[in-house]
Amino acid sequence: MFRLGLTGSIGTGKSTTAAIFREFGIPVYDADAAVHELYAGEAAAAIEAEFPGAVQHGVVDRKRLGAIVSGNPERFKALEAIVHPLVRAKEEAAIAAAEKAGARLIVLDIPLLFETGAEGRCDAILVTVVDAVEQKRRVLARPGMSEPLFHAILARQMSMDEKRRRAHMILDTGRGLEAARADIRTLLDELEPRLRQS
């Protein structure tokens, strides 16, 4: 089965793009959703043991956890050591389920795909992009977002230019929803010969 990695910097339309693939009947594995499930389930006990006070009422409190690991690379690595294997297991389960259902393509929606080395698990990578002004407008319109937080998030992410260089395909989401749908339909048509081989 063909594995299409989907990534992009914050505010570039990655989640909307994933939703369009779902509209077209393509299974999508959402790494962010997997982390949310883990934080409310099987990862909570291990995280509380490593980071006391990070779990409230059986669920990881992201703000508390963020305050504990913020600015401390060693603590962040300890968190990744707990979470990454569990996320990978969920990814493999999603791939197996899609394969069993007869899908020839699955989209792996992974926000920090390049940053975590996940490109090696993909047959091709699609990167969503938008101009910097529109990106900033979108992100600052989100509830609870501030300019310092936006810049802190960007600092953790690979630059959009570098993601463009590493991508096999690029989707500019700045031209509206219908244009994005048309571009994704074209992309799927172009992938069809490769899907027949996989």
N, C-alpha and C positions, 0 to 999 in steps of 0.2 A: 504494500500500500504506500502511496506517495504521501510524504510528510512535508507540508508547506508551513514553514515557520513564519509567524506574523509578529512584527514588532514595530516600534516607533517611539519617539520621545513623547513625553507628556503633552497632551493637547493637540496631537496630530491626527486624531480620528481613528485610532486603532480599535477601540471598542465598537464604534459604529461600523467599521469595516468587518469586524468579526460577526456582527449582527447581520450584515448583508450576506455573508457566506452562509449563515444559518438559514436565511430566507430562501437561498438557492438550494437548500437541502444538504449542505455540506456539514459534516460533524465538526465541531470546534471544541478543542480542549482549552479551558481558560485557567491559566496558572494562578491568577489572582484569586479567582473563586475557590480554587483548590486550597490556597493558603487560608482563606477565610473559614473554610470547612475544618481544616486542621486546627486552627486556633480555637474553634468552638468544640473540638473533639479530641482526636487521638494525640495531638501535639501538646495539649494544654498542660498535662501533668509533668512532662519532661521539661517544658519551658519554665514552669513554676519551680521545679527542683533546681534548675540552673540559675533562674532569675527570680528570687523570692519577691512576692508582691506584684508580679506582672499579670497574675491571673485573678480575675474577680468573678465570683459566682460561676466558676468552672469554665470561663471564657477568657482568652488572652485579651487584656486591655491594651490596644495598640499604642495609646498615648503613654501609658506607664512603661511599657516595654521599650518604646522609642526613647524615653528619657533615660532608661537604664543603659542602653547600648550606644546612645548618641555620643559621637566623638571618641569612641573606644573601639578601635579595629579588632582587638582581641575578643572583646565581648560579642561583637558583631559576627566574627568567625564562629564563635561557640553557638550562636543562634542559627547560623547557616548549617552547621553540622547536624543540628536537630531537624531543621525544617526541610533542607534540600532532598535528603533521601526519601522522605515521605511524599514530597511533591513529585519526585521522579516516579515513585510507585503509582501515584494517581494518574500521571501522564501515561505510563505503560498500560494501566488498566483501561484508560479511555481509548487508546490505540487498539488494544485487543478487542474491546467491545465494538468499535467501529468496523474493524476487520471482520468480526463475526457477523455483523449486520450486512456485510457485503459492500461496504464503502471502498472506493478506490483511492479516495483522497481524504485526509484529515488536516485541518488547520490547527497548528499549535500556537495559540495566542500567549506569548511569553514576553512581558514588558521589558525585562532585562536580558533578552535573549543573547546578545553579544557579550554583555558584561558577565554573564554566568557561564559562558562557553557552550551554550546549548546549540549553536549553529551546526556542530558536528552530528547532531541527531536529526537534522533536516535535509531533505533532498533539494530544497530551494528556499530562499528567504524573500519575503515581501516586506518592504519597509514603507510605512505611511509617513508622508511629509506634508508640511504646510509652511507658508512663509512665517518668519519670526513674529511679525506684528499680529497676525491672526492667531498664532499659537499663544502668545501672551494674553490676548483678549479672551480667548476661550478658557484658559486656565484661571485667570483672575475672576472670571464670572462664576467659578465654582464656590459653593458655600464653604466658609471657613478658610479660604485660600487668601494668602497675603503675598506681596511681592518678595519679601525675604524667604518665605517658604518655597515659593516658585523657584527662586534661584538656588536654594539648597537642594531641591529635587533635581534640577538641571545639572548641578555639580556632580551628582551621583551617577548621572547617565552619560553614556558616550555621546559625543556631539552628533547633531543631525547630519553634518557633512560626512563624518566617518561612517555613519550607518548607511548613507547613500552609497558610499564607495564599496561597502561590503555586500550590499543587496544584490540579488539576482533580478528583482523586480521592484519598481517604485510606484506607489500610488499617491498622487497629489489629491488630498481631500479638500482643498480650498475652493473647488469649483462647484460645490453643492452635492446633495445626496444623489440626485438622478445621474449626474456625471460619474460619481463613484460607482453606482450600480452598473452603469454601462461599461466602465473600465474593468470591473471585476468579471462581468460576463465575457468580455473580450479575453481577459486573462485565462478564464476557465476554458474557453475555446482553444486558446493557444496551448494550454497544458494537455488537452485531450490526447494527442498522440503519445505523450509520455505516460499518461494514465493507462492507456491500453497496454503498454509494455510492463507496467508495475504489477 
